Amino acid sequence: MKKAVTIQSIAEALHLSRNTVSKALNGQYVPEKTRELVLRKAQEMNYKSLSTLNLDSSGKKYRILLVSAKPLNNISFYISLISSIETYCFERNYELFQYIFNNRKNSFARLSAYIKELHVDGIVAFECFDRDFITKLLKLELPVCFHDFAHTTQTFGQNHDIICTNDEQAISGYVKRLHKMYQVSRFSFVGDNRHCHSFRKRYTGMLLGLRNAKIYHNPIEDINLSEEQFDYGNTEALLNEIKKLKELPEVFICCNDFVARNVCMALKTMNIEIPDQALVVGFDNAAESYSLSPTLTTFSLNKQFLGAEILRTLISRIEDKSIPSRLITISTDLIIRESTKK
């Protein structure tokens, strides 16, 4: 009689722990490569429960729409994130579609018709921070999972979830740490902190860290211009804003790595040495962070896990629309590089 394939036998075949294999087979977090390895081996060994794993409870193949307010394929942060979402959907035979919505070029009625034509089951929203757009999107009464969200205290009802990172805690701890290590007290936030939820949390995280370190901060020391009126990608314009500051900040906390890169370029133009004369911190661990010289201190997010978590959250809401709206935060890892190493 042929011996039954068990979680233990799969673990032994892969030289992994039984706990790791069990997590991979039951949809709990393990590194994406490990999960793929376990699933392949389980299929190869004809594990009897494989057909019930990593599928929704009904076995239905869902149709998922990615909606974004801008093209994502040229934003380094999103390349691996979108790839992980595509992999997740491919493995489960979900159908995945993408739609770029621009208020200047598209009417919402066109998007609504597209959603109806595709018989979409759920929506993933990226870079969608316009409050009017969010309201209209949720009125379609489809499950929506937002990656990041508008900076607002307004409530938008039910049938949606928001996934973001724990930026406030992450940056507040590092601000206090930098003060203790180097006795720095002049901090400046660079970026529009009203642009979205994550930028606002990064800003309030800096303020919290300064407050915990008993350091007074004047908002005029920040470069906090609206993204609609100021181009943070324009190094010369950023240089002029830095020169307007009463004193050169000792630490620049930037809303993301893209802005941090341009801050570094502006400081170099001013012959300001990084990190000896100014420290620079970014977010996202994008390509800009490790291609710079000096390399950039940043906060890294496991984008493979994030992509899978967005889909898992959305599917759970598709299956049970009565779930209260959720705000889910994911931890980040601090990566200390040359831009903060005196």
Protein Blocks (a to p, Z undefined) as FASTA:
>chain_A
ZZdddfklmmmmnopafklmmmmmnopacdfklmmmmmmmmmmnopaklmmgoiafkopa
cddddddfbdfklgmklmmmmmmmmmmmmmnopacddddddfklpcfklmmmmmmmnopa
bdcdehiabfklmmmmmmnopacddehjaddfbdebehiacdddfkklmmmmmmmmmmmm
nopabdcdedjfklpmmlmmmmmmmmmmmmmnopacdfklpccbdfklpcfklmklmmmm
mmmpmbacfbdcdfblklmmmmmmmmmmnopacfkloccddehjaaklmmpccddddddd
dfklmmmmmmmmmmmmmmmmmbccddddddddddddfklmZZ
